[in-house]
Amino acid sequence: MAKPAFLFDLDMTLLDTSALQDARKQQKWQFVAANLHLAKPYSFPNGPTVHEVPGQLKAMGHPVGIVTSSPRPYAKALLKRFQVPYDALVAGTEVPAKPNPDPIQKALKDLKVKPANAYYVGDAYEDFEASYRAGVRSIGAGWNPEMADLWKTAPDIWLHYPRPLLDPSTLHTRGYLAEVIAAGHSATIHPGSVLQCGAPDRVALGRYFSSKDPRHAEDRLTQLILTLKEDDAPAKLFGRALASYLKFGTNTQFSHVTCVPPKPGKPRIRFAATLQQMNTYGKAHYSRTENIVPDGLRTTKNVEGYKQANYDLREALINDAFASKIPSWANGNVLLLDDVLTSGATSGECARVLKASRAGNVHIVCLGADQNPFVTHPCPECLMGSLKRRTSVYGVFWSCSRYKKDGSGCRYKQNFAPQ
């Protein structure tokens, strides 16, 4: 198989152009052209600098493209100044802007590369949606500090430093921990193996896509999380992911591990088997000694209308809905497991209750962080449905959400991406 291609966003991905950001937004291109010296490289103690990576990839035989929303003269001048080589350049105004997939598709066409054999490195949600719609795997430029806020619009892979780009054969192991394991691979643990979810003590082991998102039906981790609500079949996989995180992903030692409790009248603790599998796997491989307490919390009341409430109201609705079954957690660090982080109100209230019962630090780990759905695109034929990505024996294609195999629904289809 041909070596994969790498496409790069320019501003705030390959180079730190924050000093030119306001001028670029105001389209003061004469000012920008006169002040290219204000752009600076991203550098790391052990190298390489990001803008050196395209040249190193080209030397290794990988096709390299630059896909930017900035004008071509600016892009060419900046790339020349920093001596960044490339095989294709797609610049702003030449095609519809991201998150439309056209810029990435044009780069793929210019490089004569199939979508499945390419990565796109960017720093904004438009980059990640455009990548998905073009059939390309997205890589987040985590060296841009502004990316820290994008955990609800996360890329396929999140890198905090660029060196792994020079070892493409390992990139499939550098996704989010639970997603990599769900795909049947052994995970390479690094800072981007979990999503840092807006607070220092709150992480997710992968992404969760709601039914409103075109990625929902095809995402294995999402389906496993849904299965766990009623069935322990995925517990071994989740237990392995959690044990790996405890060993390699955090330096915190926990005195207890517990979980968000079931609703009143539902005796099954949906995380009990996962925590047992975590303990079994951990002891077999890492000699972990946490106290596993699946029933450390209980639910005190049903909360009506919680799922339908907006995020601002959820915290008030969930207040006093939980109680600790252990009088004192002896000031120990507690790991709290939940399935999907949406607003964070449920796990946050559980953490408050634990601290009120003398828990020390409470570290929240969720199996998946709920993602903001990608923009839906209306069907151009029936105008009632939206385009969804589907897979058949013939390949991948876009079709109307009202499409049915028996032909009774809308039959609009379009090619997924250039081959």
C-alpha positions as CSV (number, residue, x, y, z in Angstrom):
1,M,0.0,0.0,0.0
2,A,1.2,3.5,-0.8
3,K,2.5,5.6,2.0
4,P,-0.2,7.8,3.5
5,A,-0.5,11.4,2.6
6,F,-0.5,14.2,5.2
7,L,-2.5,17.4,4.7
8,F,-1.8,20.4,7.0
9,D,-3.7,23.5,8.0
10,L,-1.4,26.5,8.0
11,D,-2.3,29.1,10.6
12,M,-2.0,28.0,14.2
13,T,-1.2,24.4,13.1
14,L,2.0,24.6,11.1
15,L,3.0,28.0,12.4
16,D,2.0,30.3,15.3
17,T,0.4,33.2,13.5
18,S,-1.5,34.6,16.5
19,A,0.2,37.9,16.1
20,L,-1.4,38.3,12.7
21,Q,-4.8,36.9,13.6
22,D,-6.7,40.1,13.9
23,A,-5.3,41.5,10.7
24,R,-6.1,38.3,8.9
25,K,-9.7,38.4,10.1
26,Q,-10.0,42.0,9.0
27,Q,-8.4,41.0,5.6
28,K,-5.7,43.6,5.9
29,W,-3.5,41.6,3.7
30,Q,-1.0,44.4,2.9
31,F,-0.3,44.7,6.6
32,V,0.0,41.0,7.0
33,A,2.4,40.7,4.0
34,A,4.6,43.4,5.6
35,N,4.7,41.7,9.0
36,L,5.3,38.0,8.2
37,H,8.2,38.2,10.6
38,L,5.6,38.2,13.4
39,A,4.8,34.6,12.7
40,K,6.8,32.1,14.7
41,P,7.4,28.4,14.8
42,Y,6.1,25.9,17.4
43,S,9.1,24.3,19.0
44,F,9.6,21.5,21.5
45,P,12.5,20.5,23.8
46,N,13.1,17.3,21.9
47,G,12.0,18.5,18.4
48,P,11.1,18.6,15.7
49,T,9.4,21.9,15.2
50,V,6.1,21.5,13.5
51,H,6.9,23.3,10.3
52,E,9.9,21.0,9.8
53,V,7.6,17.9,9.7
54,P,6.2,18.3,6.1
55,G,9.8,18.3,4.8
56,Q,10.7,15.2,6.8
57,L,7.6,13.4,5.7
58,K,8.3,14.2,2.0
59,A,11.8,12.9,2.5
60,M,10.3,9.7,3.7
61,G,8.1,9.4,0.6
62,H,4.8,10.7,1.9
63,P,2.7,13.1,-0.2
64,V,2.2,16.4,1.6
65,G,-0.5,19.0,1.0
66,I,-1.3,22.4,2.6
67,V,-5.0,23.2,3.0
68,T,-5.7,26.7,4.3
69,S,-8.5,29.2,4.3
70,S,-6.0,32.0,3.9
71,P,-5.3,33.5,0.4
72,R,-2.7,31.8,-1.8
73,P,-0.2,34.7,-2.0
74,Y,-0.1,34.9,1.8
75,A,0.2,31.1,2.2
76,K,3.0,30.8,-0.4
77,A,4.9,33.7,1.1
78,L,4.7,32.3,4.6
79,L,5.6,28.8,3.5
80,K,8.6,30.1,1.6
81,R,9.7,32.2,4.5
82,F,9.8,29.1,6.8
83,Q,11.0,26.8,4.0
84,V,8.1,24.4,4.2
85,P,8.0,22.1,1.1
86,Y,4.7,20.7,-0.2
87,D,3.3,18.8,-3.2
88,A,-0.1,20.5,-3.3
89,L,-1.5,23.8,-1.9
90,V,-5.3,24.6,-1.7
91,A,-5.9,28.1,-0.5
92,G,-8.9,30.2,0.5
93,T,-11.5,31.5,-2.1
94,E,-10.5,28.7,-4.5
95,V,-13.1,26.3,-3.2
96,P,-15.9,26.5,-0.6
97,A,-14.6,27.0,2.9
98,K,-14.3,24.3,5.6
99,P,-16.2,22.6,7.1
100,N,-17.2,21.9,3.5
101,P,-15.0,18.9,2.4
102,D,-14.1,20.5,-1.0
103,P,-10.7,21.9,0.0
104,I,-9.5,18.6,1.3
105,Q,-11.0,16.7,-1.6
106,K,-9.2,19.0,-4.0
107,A,-5.9,18.4,-2.3
108,L,-6.5,14.6,-2.5
109,K,-7.3,14.9,-6.2
110,D,-4.2,17.0,-6.8
111,L,-2.1,14.4,-4.9
112,K,-3.9,11.5,-6.5
113,V,-4.5,10.0,-3.1
114,K,-7.6,8.1,-1.8
115,P,-9.3,9.5,1.3
116,A,-8.7,6.4,3.3
117,N,-4.9,6.8,2.9
118,A,-4.6,10.3,4.2
119,Y,-4.6,12.4,7.4
120,Y,-5.5,16.0,7.9
121,V,-3.8,17.9,10.7
122,G,-5.7,21.0,12.0
123,D,-6.7,23.0,15.0
124,A,-10.4,23.8,14.7
125,Y,-13.7,22.0,14.5
126,E,-14.1,23.1,10.9
127,D,-11.0,21.1,10.1
128,F,-12.3,18.0,11.8
129,E,-15.8,18.1,10.2
130,A,-14.3,18.7,6.8
131,S,-12.0,15.7,7.3
132,Y,-14.9,13.5,8.3
133,R,-17.0,14.6,5.3
134,A,-14.0,14.0,3.0
135,G,-13.4,10.5,4.5
136,V,-10.0,11.5,5.9
137,R,-8.8,10.9,9.5
138,S,-8.3,14.1,11.5
139,I,-5.4,14.9,13.8
140,G,-5.7,17.7,16.3
141,A,-2.8,20.1,16.7
142,G,-2.8,20.0,20.4
143,W,0.4,22.2,20.6
144,N,-2.0,25.1,19.9
145,P,-3.3,25.9,23.4
146,E,-6.7,27.0,22.1
147,M,-7.5,23.4,21.1
148,A,-8.0,22.6,24.8
149,D,-11.5,23.9,24.5
150,L,-12.4,21.5,21.7
151,W,-13.0,18.3,23.7
152,K,-16.7,18.3,22.6
153,T,-15.7,18.6,18.9
154,A,-12.6,16.4,19.1
155,P,-10.5,15.1,16.2
156,D,-9.9,11.4,15.6
157,I,-6.4,11.7,17.1
158,W,-5.2,14.3,19.5
159,L,-1.4,15.0,19.5
160,H,0.3,17.3,21.9
161,Y,3.6,17.2,20.0
162,P,4.3,16.5,16.4
163,R,6.9,13.7,16.6
164,P,4.4,10.8,16.2
165,L,3.6,12.2,12.8
166,L,7.0,10.9,11.7
167,D,6.0,7.3,12.7
168,P,2.7,6.9,10.7
169,S,2.6,3.1,11.2
170,T,1.7,3.8,14.9
171,L,-0.9,6.5,14.5
172,H,-3.8,4.0,14.6
173,T,-2.7,3.2,18.2
174,R,-2.6,6.8,19.3
175,G,-6.3,7.5,19.2
176,Y,-8.4,7.7,22.4
177,L,-7.8,4.8,24.7
178,A,-11.3,3.2,24.7
179,E,-11.6,3.7,20.9
180,V,-8.3,2.1,20.1
181,I,-9.1,-0.9,22.3
182,A,-12.6,-1.2,20.9
183,A,-11.0,-1.4,17.4
184,G,-9.0,-4.4,18.5
185,H,-5.6,-2.6,18.8
186,S,-3.1,-2.1,21.7
187,A,-3.1,1.5,22.7
188,T,0.0,3.7,22.8
189,I,-0.5,5.8,25.8
190,H,0.3,9.5,25.5
191,P,-1.2,12.8,26.7
192,G,-3.8,12.6,23.9
193,S,-5.0,9.1,24.8
194,V,-7.8,10.7,26.9
195,L,-9.9,13.8,26.4
196,Q,-9.3,16.4,29.1
197,C,-12.9,17.5,29.6
198,G,-12.8,21.1,30.8
199,A,-11.5,20.4,34.3
200,P,-8.2,19.0,35.6
201,D,-9.9,16.0,37.3
202,R,-12.4,15.1,34.6
203,V,-11.4,12.9,31.6
204,A,-13.1,10.7,29.0
205,L,-11.6,7.6,27.4
206,G,-13.2,8.3,24.0
207,R,-16.0,10.0,22.2
208,Y,-19.7,9.4,22.3
209,F,-21.9,10.4,19.3
210,S,-25.7,11.0,19.9
211,S,-28.3,9.7,17.4
212,K,-28.4,13.3,15.9
213,D,-24.8,12.8,14.7
214,P,-24.1,11.1,11.3
215,R,-21.2,9.2,13.1
216,H,-23.6,7.6,15.6
217,A,-24.5,4.3,13.9
218,E,-21.0,3.5,12.6
219,D,-19.1,4.2,15.8
220,R,-18.1,1.1,17.8
221,L,-17.4,2.8,21.1
222,T,-20.8,4.6,21.0
223,Q,-22.6,1.3,20.4
224,L,-20.7,-0.5,23.2
225,I,-21.6,2.3,25.7
226,L,-25.2,1.9,24.7
227,T,-25.0,-1.9,25.1
228,L,-23.5,-1.5,28.6
229,K,-26.7,0.2,29.8
230,E,-28.5,-3.2,29.8
231,D,-25.8,-5.8,29.2
232,D,-22.4,-6.6,30.7
233,A,-20.9,-7.9,27.4
234,P,-18.6,-4.9,26.9
235,A,-17.4,-4.9,30.5
236,K,-14.1,-6.7,29.8
237,L,-13.2,-4.2,27.1
238,F,-14.0,-1.2,29.3
239,G,-12.3,-2.8,32.3
240,R,-9.1,-3.2,30.3
241,A,-9.3,0.4,29.1
242,L,-9.8,1.7,32.6
243,A,-7.0,-0.4,34.0
244,S,-4.6,0.8,31.3
245,Y,-5.6,4.4,32.1
246,L,-4.9,3.8,35.8
247,K,-1.5,2.4,35.1
248,F,-0.2,4.6,32.3
249,G,-2.5,7.6,32.0
250,T,-2.5,9.2,35.5
251,N,0.0,9.5,38.3
252,T,-2.7,9.7,41.0
253,Q,-3.0,6.8,43.4
254,F,-6.7,6.1,44.4
255,S,-7.8,4.6,47.7
256,H,-11.2,3.8,46.2
257,V,-12.9,3.3,42.9
258,T,-16.7,3.8,42.7
259,C,-19.3,4.8,40.1
260,V,-22.5,6.8,39.4
261,P,-25.4,4.7,40.9
262,P,-28.4,3.4,39.1
263,K,-31.8,5.1,39.2
264,P,-34.3,4.1,42.0
265,G,-35.9,0.8,41.3
266,K,-33.1,-0.4,39.0
267,P,-31.0,-2.8,41.0
268,R,-28.3,-3.5,38.3
269,I,-25.2,-1.4,38.8
270,R,-24.2,-1.1,35.2
271,F,-20.5,-0.5,36.0
272,A,-20.1,-3.3,38.5
273,A,-18.8,-5.8,36.0
274,T,-16.5,-3.2,34.4
275,L,-14.9,-2.4,37.7
276,Q,-14.5,-6.0,38.5
277,Q,-12.8,-6.6,35.1
278,M,-10.7,-3.5,35.7
279,N,-9.5,-5.0,39.0
280,T,-8.9,-8.4,37.5
281,Y,-7.0,-7.1,34.6
282,G,-5.1,-4.6,36.8
283,K,-4.0,-7.2,39.3
284,A,-3.0,-9.6,36.6
285,H,-0.9,-7.0,34.8
286,Y,-0.1,-4.1,37.1
287,S,-0.7,-5.3,40.7
288,R,-3.2,-2.6,41.4
289,T,-4.7,-2.5,44.9
290,E,-7.7,-0.1,44.7
291,N,-10.7,-0.8,46.9
292,I,-13.5,-1.4,44.4
293,V,-16.8,-0.1,45.7
294,P,-19.5,-0.3,43.0
295,D,-22.3,0.5,45.5
296,G,-20.5,3.4,47.2
297,L,-23.3,5.8,46.2
298,R,-27.1,5.5,46.0
299,T,-29.8,7.5,44.2
300,T,-32.2,9.3,46.6
301,K,-34.8,10.4,44.1
302,N,-36.0,10.2,40.5
303,V,-35.2,13.4,38.5
304,E,-38.0,14.1,36.1
305,G,-37.2,15.9,32.8
306,Y,-33.4,15.8,33.4
307,K,-32.5,14.7,29.9
308,Q,-34.8,17.3,28.3
309,A,-33.5,20.2,30.4
310,N,-30.8,22.5,29.1
311,Y,-27.4,22.3,30.6
312,D,-27.9,25.3,32.9
313,L,-30.9,23.7,34.6
314,R,-29.5,20.2,35.0
315,E,-27.3,21.2,38.0
316,A,-30.3,22.5,39.9
317,L,-32.4,19.4,39.0
318,I,-29.8,16.9,40.1
319,N,-29.0,18.6,43.4
320,D,-29.4,16.2,46.4
321,A,-30.2,13.3,44.1
322,F,-27.4,11.1,45.5
323,A,-26.1,10.0,48.9
324,S,-22.9,8.2,50.0
325,K,-23.4,4.7,51.4
326,I,-20.0,5.0,53.1
327,P,-20.0,7.4,56.1
328,S,-16.4,8.4,55.5
329,W,-14.0,8.0,52.6
330,A,-11.1,8.8,55.0
331,N,-9.8,11.7,52.9
332,G,-8.6,9.2,50.2
333,N,-8.5,10.0,46.5
334,V,-11.6,8.5,44.8
335,L,-12.0,7.6,41.1
336,L,-15.6,8.0,40.0
337,L,-16.7,6.2,36.8
338,D,-19.6,7.3,34.6
339,D,-20.6,6.4,31.0
340,V,-21.2,9.6,29.0
341,L,-20.2,13.1,30.0
342,T,-22.7,15.5,28.6
343,S,-23.2,18.6,30.9
344,G,-21.2,17.0,33.7
345,A,-24.0,17.7,36.2
346,T,-24.6,14.1,37.3
347,S,-20.9,13.2,37.9
348,G,-20.3,16.6,39.4
349,E,-23.1,16.1,41.9
350,C,-21.8,12.7,42.8
351,A,-18.3,14.2,43.3
352,R,-19.8,16.8,45.6
353,V,-21.5,14.1,47.7
354,L,-18.3,12.1,48.0
355,K,-16.4,15.2,49.1
356,A,-19.1,15.9,51.7
357,S,-18.4,12.4,53.0
358,R,-14.7,13.1,53.5
359,A,-13.4,12.0,50.1
360,G,-10.2,13.8,49.1
361,N,-9.7,14.5,45.5
362,V,-12.5,13.0,43.3
363,H,-11.3,12.2,39.8
364,I,-14.1,11.7,37.2
365,V,-13.5,9.2,34.4
366,C,-16.2,8.8,31.7
367,L,-16.2,6.2,29.0
368,G,-17.1,8.8,26.4
369,A,-17.5,12.5,26.1
370,D,-20.6,13.5,24.3
371,Q,-19.7,15.3,21.1
372,N,-21.5,18.2,19.5
373,P,-23.2,16.8,16.4
374,F,-21.7,17.8,13.1
375,V,-23.8,20.1,11.0
376,T,-26.6,18.3,9.2
377,H,-26.9,18.9,5.5
378,P,-30.3,18.9,3.9
379,C,-31.1,16.4,1.1
380,P,-31.1,18.4,-2.1
381,E,-33.8,16.1,-3.6
382,C,-36.6,15.7,-1.1
383,L,-35.6,18.7,1.1
384,M,-37.0,16.8,4.1
385,G,-34.2,14.6,5.2
386,S,-30.5,15.2,5.9
387,L,-27.4,13.6,4.3
388,K,-25.9,10.7,6.3
389,R,-22.8,8.6,5.6
390,R,-23.6,4.9,4.9
391,T,-21.6,1.8,4.0
392,S,-22.5,-1.0,1.6
393,V,-20.6,-3.8,-0.1
394,Y,-19.9,-1.3,-2.9
395,G,-18.2,1.2,-0.5
396,V,-19.1,4.3,1.3
397,F,-21.7,6.9,0.1
398,W,-23.9,9.8,1.3
399,S,-27.6,9.4,1.2
400,C,-30.8,10.9,2.5
401,S,-31.8,10.0,6.1
402,R,-35.1,9.0,4.6
403,Y,-33.4,6.5,2.3
404,K,-34.6,2.9,2.6
405,K,-33.2,-0.2,1.1
406,D,-36.6,-1.3,-0.3
407,G,-36.8,1.9,-2.2
408,S,-39.8,3.2,-0.4
409,G,-38.0,6.3,0.9
410,C,-36.0,9.1,-0.7
411,R,-33.5,7.5,-3.1
412,Y,-31.0,10.3,-3.3
413,K,-27.3,9.2,-3.1
414,Q,-24.0,10.9,-3.9
415,N,-20.4,9.7,-4.1
416,F,-18.7,9.9,-0.7
417,A,-15.4,11.2,-1.9
418,P,-13.2,11.0,-5.0
419,Q,-11.5,7.7,-5.5
